[in-house]
Amino acid sequence: MKTALKCIVLALGLGLFGWFIHRAGPAEIFANVSSLGWWMPVVVLPYFLVYVMDTLGWYLAFGSYTMVRPPYLTLFRVRWAGESINNVIPSGYVGGEALKVYLLRKRGFSGLTAGTSVVASKTCQILAQVFFIGLGALAAMTRLPAESGARTGMMLITVVALGLVGLIFLLQRRGMFSSLRGLLARLSIRIQALEANRPGLRKLDDQIYGFYHRDRRRFFQTTGAFLLGWLCDALEIYVVCHLFGLPLAWTEAVAIESFISVAKALGIFVPGALGVQESGVVLLFETFGLPTPIAVTYAILRRGRELFYVLIGGALLYSEEASFKRVLDHAAKESLPG
């Protein structure tokens, strides 16, 4: 059933984007891409800044729970490899995070330290994303007509996102893994890996809770770094549109990028959110009254940029192990605290 649903969403997303391509005109899209000329490499640069800031966020997430922090460049390499998994395999970002834990363990860090840093940094990244979505919704208020239904929709999405963040912090206050185990117990479901690693998972819950409550400065620094990363994502739209001669306002770029992240999240269980992300890009551009041919062109360039970074991440991953399968098998077995 899950596979069928994924295939349906994938087909709908690709079908809708194919219709957008037909409507915009393949010839005009090709002309837009060709017009970039030697400026084409500039398209991939803003996303590099996202990697820089997101790695800084992870680096800062190593709080007082550890005496030794990995070098920044080590985390940069590990994160790039992990994101290549997140952007290819429809695992709800779990696969890439497990891989990061595994690669840190290979470098001598305990599973407890690595797991705490990954969970804490991911929570801060989600919190920063919600702030970013809120900024996008506020920016949209200044750009969209008062009667636009999109304004109401964006505000509702922001409220829901805030509610999800509150739920995440509530779970982590009670202990995320302890809460999960309790829920499964009520459903009479036993997962051997959770039971076998119960003491380690309890320690992980305690360390994550301690990071949010005893390392407040680190917590805010980590969240701030990830927020800057999200803003760098918006820089890509701003730069690309100006390269096409479209004078996009910075507030529009923030609004569009913030809700592209929502569209991508909705397609999280489709490989790479293929089709879902592209259709979201075009619909958001049209919502702000921007030309469809440029929207489609940007969606294609964005996917090409993602492929470029995935290939580099795959090369880094290959240098760690012989194959994706071997890495994922190891990560699944060894990423739990210990």
C-alpha positions in Angstrom: 0.0 0.0 0.0 2.8 2.4 0.9 4.6 1.6 -2.3 1.4 2.2 -4.3 0.9 5.6 -2.6 4.5 6.6 -3.3 4.0 5.7 -7.0 0.7 7.6 -7.2 2.2 10.8 -5.6 5.3 10.4 -7.9 3.2 10.0 -11.0 0.9 13.0 -10.1 3.9 15.2 -9.3 5.7 14.3 -12.5 2.5 14.6 -14.6 1.7 18.0 -13.2 5.3 19.2 -13.8 5.2 17.8 -17.3 2.1 19.8 -18.0 3.9 22.9 -16.7 6.8 22.3 -19.1 4.4 21.9 -22.0 2.5 25.1 -21.1 5.7 27.1 -20.6 7.2 25.8 -23.9 10.3 23.7 -24.1 11.9 26.1 -26.5 11.6 29.0 -24.1 12.9 27.0 -21.2 16.0 25.9 -23.3 16.5 29.6 -24.3 16.4 30.6 -20.6 19.0 28.0 -19.7 21.2 28.9 -22.6 21.1 32.6 -21.7 23.0 31.9 -18.5 26.1 31.0 -20.4 29.2 31.3 -18.3 27.1 32.3 -15.3 25.8 28.8 -15.0 28.3 27.8 -12.2 27.0 30.6 -10.1 23.7 28.7 -9.7 25.3 26.1 -7.5 27.2 28.5 -5.2 24.4 29.7 -2.8 23.7 26.1 -1.9 27.3 25.6 -0.9 26.7 28.3 1.7 23.8 26.3 3.0 26.2 23.4 3.6 28.6 25.7 5.3 26.0 27.1 7.7 24.3 23.8 8.4 27.6 22.2 9.2 28.3 25.1 11.6 24.9 24.4 13.2 25.9 20.7 13.7 29.3 21.7 15.0 27.7 24.0 17.6 25.3 21.2 18.7 28.2 19.4 20.4 27.6 20.9 23.8 28.8 20.2 27.3 27.8 16.5 27.0 31.1 15.9 25.3 34.7 16.9 26.0 35.9 16.4 22.4 34.3 18.0 19.4 34.9 16.8 15.8 36.8 19.1 13.5 34.5 21.3 11.4 35.9 19.9 8.1 35.2 16.4 9.3 31.6 17.2 10.0 31.4 19.0 6.7 32.5 15.8 4.9 30.2 13.6 6.9 27.2 15.9 6.5 27.7 16.1 2.7 27.8 12.3 2.5 24.7 12.0 4.7 22.7 14.5 2.7 23.4 12.5 -0.5 21.4 9.7 1.2 18.6 12.1 2.3 18.2 13.5 -1.2 18.0 10.1 -2.9 16.4 7.6 -0.6 12.8 8.2 0.5 13.5 7.4 4.2 12.1 10.6 5.8 15.6 11.8 6.4 16.2 8.9 8.8 18.7 7.1 6.5 21.1 10.1 6.2 21.0 10.9 9.9 21.8 7.2 10.8 24.7 7.4 8.4 26.1 10.5 10.1 26.0 8.7 13.4 27.8 5.7 11.9 30.5 7.8 10.2 31.2 9.6 13.4 31.5 6.2 15.2 34.0 5.2 12.6 36.1 8.2 13.7 36.1 7.1 17.3 33.1 8.9 18.8 30.6 7.1 20.9 27.2 6.3 19.6 25.7 8.3 22.5 27.7 11.5 21.6 27.1 11.1 17.9 23.4 10.3 18.3 22.8 13.3 20.7 24.5 15.7 18.2 22.5 14.5 15.3 19.1 14.5 17.0 19.7 17.9 18.8 21.0 19.5 15.6 18.1 18.1 13.5 15.6 19.5 16.1 17.2 22.9 15.9 17.2 22.8 12.1 13.4 22.1 12.2 12.9 24.9 14.6 14.8 27.2 12.4 12.8 26.1 9.4 9.6 27.0 11.3 11.0 30.5 12.0 11.9 30.7 8.3 8.4 29.6 7.2 7.0 32.3 9.6 9.3 34.9 8.0 8.1 33.7 4.6 4.4 34.0 5.6 5.0 37.5 6.9 6.9 38.4 3.7 4.1 37.1 1.6 1.7 39.4 3.4 3.6 42.4 2.0 3.6 41.0 -1.6 0.3 39.2 -2.1 -3.0 40.9 -2.7 -5.3 41.2 0.4 -7.9 39.0 -1.2 -5.4 36.2 -2.1 -6.4 32.8 -0.7 -2.7 31.9 -0.6 -2.2 34.3 2.4 -4.6 32.4 4.5 -3.1 29.1 3.4 0.4 30.2 4.3 -0.6 31.3 7.7 -2.4 28.0 8.4 0.7 26.1 7.4 2.8 28.3 9.7 0.5 27.5 12.6 0.6 23.8 11.9 4.4 23.9 11.7 4.6 25.6 15.1 2.3 23.0 16.6 4.6 20.2 15.2 7.6 21.9 16.8 5.8 22.1 20.1 5.0 18.4 19.8 8.7 17.5 19.1 9.9 19.5 22.2 7.2 17.8 24.3 8.3 14.4 23.2 11.9 15.2 23.8 11.1 16.6 27.2 9.5 13.3 28.1 12.2 11.4 26.2 11.7 10.8 22.4 12.8 7.2 22.5 11.1 6.5 25.8 7.9 8.0 24.4 8.2 5.8 21.3 8.8 2.7 23.4 5.8 3.5 25.6 3.5 4.0 22.5 4.7 0.7 21.0 4.1 -1.1 24.3 0.5 0.2 24.3 0.1 -1.2 20.8 1.6 -4.5 21.9 4.5 -4.0 19.5 8.0 -5.0 20.4 11.1 -3.9 18.4 14.1 -5.9 19.5 16.6 -3.1 18.7 14.8 -0.7 21.0 14.5 -3.3 23.8 18.2 -4.4 23.5 19.4 -0.8 23.6 17.0 0.5 26.2 19.7 1.8 28.7 21.6 3.6 25.9 18.5 5.2 24.5 17.5 6.4 28.0 21.0 8.1 28.3 20.4 9.6 24.8 17.1 11.0 25.9 18.7 12.5 29.0 21.6 14.1 27.0 19.3 15.6 24.4 17.1 17.1 27.2 20.2 18.4 28.9 21.4 20.1 25.7 18.1 22.1 25.4 18.0 23.1 29.1 21.6 23.4 30.3 23.3 24.4 27.1 20.9 27.3 26.2 23.6 29.4 24.6 24.7 26.5 22.3 21.0 25.8 21.6 20.3 29.3 20.4 23.6 29.5 18.4 22.8 26.2 16.7 19.3 27.3 15.8 20.7 30.7 14.5 23.2 29.0 12.3 20.5 26.8 10.7 18.3 29.8 10.2 21.1 31.5 8.3 21.3 28.3 6.2 17.7 28.6 5.3 18.2 32.2 4.3 21.1 31.1 2.1 18.6 28.8 0.4 16.5 31.8 -0.5 19.6 33.5 -1.9 19.6 30.9 -4.7 16.2 32.0 -6.0 17.1 35.7 -5.7 20.4 35.2 -7.7 18.9 33.0 -10.4 16.0 35.3 -11.0 18.3 38.3 -11.3 20.5 36.3 -13.8 17.3 35.9 -15.9 16.7 39.6 -15.7 13.7 39.2 -13.3 14.0 41.8 -10.5 12.7 39.6 -7.7 12.4 41.3 -4.3 14.3 39.7 -1.4 11.0 39.3 0.5 9.6 37.4 -2.4 12.6 35.1 -2.5 12.2 34.3 1.2 8.5 33.7 0.9 8.9 31.4 -2.1 11.8 29.4 -0.7 10.1 28.9 2.7 7.1 27.3 1.1 9.1 25.3 -1.4 10.6 23.6 1.8 7.0 22.8 2.8 6.2 21.3 -0.7 9.4 19.3 -0.4 8.4 18.1 3.0 5.0 16.9 1.7 6.9 14.7 -0.8 9.3 13.4 1.8 8.5 9.7 1.0 9.0 10.1 -2.7 12.6 9.7 -3.9 14.0 13.2 -3.9 10.5 14.6 -3.7 10.7 14.2 -7.5 7.9 16.0 -9.2 6.4 17.3 -6.0 9.2 19.9 -5.5 9.1 21.0 -9.1 5.3 21.5 -9.1 5.6 23.4 -5.8 8.2 25.7 -7.3 6.0 26.5 -10.3 2.8 27.0 -8.3 4.5 29.3 -5.9 6.1 31.4 -8.7 2.6 31.7 -10.2 1.1 32.7 -6.9 3.4 35.7 -6.8 2.7 36.6 -10.4 6.1 35.5 -11.7 6.5 34.1 -15.3 5.9 30.4 -15.6 8.8 29.8 -18.1 11.3 31.1 -15.5 9.6 29.1 -12.8 10.0 25.9 -14.8 13.5 26.7 -15.7 14.5 27.4 -12.1 12.8 24.1 -11.0 15.0 22.2 -13.6 18.1 24.1 -12.5 17.4 23.4 -8.9 17.1 19.7 -9.6 20.3 19.8 -11.5 22.0 21.5 -8.6 20.8 18.8 -6.3 22.1 16.1 -8.6 25.5 17.9 -8.6 25.7 17.9 -4.8 24.4 14.3 -4.6 27.2 13.1 -6.9 29.8 14.8 -4.8 28.3 13.4 -1.7 28.1 9.9 -3.3 31.9 10.2 -4.1 32.6 11.0 -0.5 30.4 8.1 0.6 32.2 5.8 -1.8 35.5 6.8 -0.2 34.1 5.6 3.1 32.7 2.3 2.0 32.5 0.1 -1.2 28.7 0.6 -1.8 25.6 2.5 -0.6 24.1 -0.8 0.5 27.0 -1.7 2.7 27.0 1.8 4.3 23.3 1.6 5.0 23.5 -2.0 6.4 26.3 -0.8 8.8 24.4 2.3 9.7 21.3 0.4 10.6 23.2 -2.0 12.8 25.6 0.4 14.5 24.0 3.8 14.8 22.2 3.1 18.1 23.9 4.5 21.3 26.7 2.5 22.7 
